[in-house]
Amino acid sequence: MSSEFQQLADKVAQLARLAQNLRDENAELRRHVKTLSDDNAQLNQRIDEAYQRVSAVLAELPAAEPEEPAETAAEAT
């Protein structure tokens, strides 16, 4: 009976260690997700700023004039 009790106590202790390890891993993963989310938000902001700068430059360019069709060799003769 004592042996069975000791085996059960060992399994409970092992389960407690496993649960603590999982809590620690979960906390680390949450920190990692937070860091990646912050990085993603910063990159999206930089993309938006670049888009606005490119749009401003394009707005300042003169409009292209339509090109006339080039004459073919048959029309030229």
Secondary structure, DSSP 8 states (H G I E B T S, - for coil): -HHHHHHHHHHHHHHHHHHHHHHHHHHHHHHHHHHHHHHHHHHHHHHHHHHHHHHHHHHHS-----------HHHH-
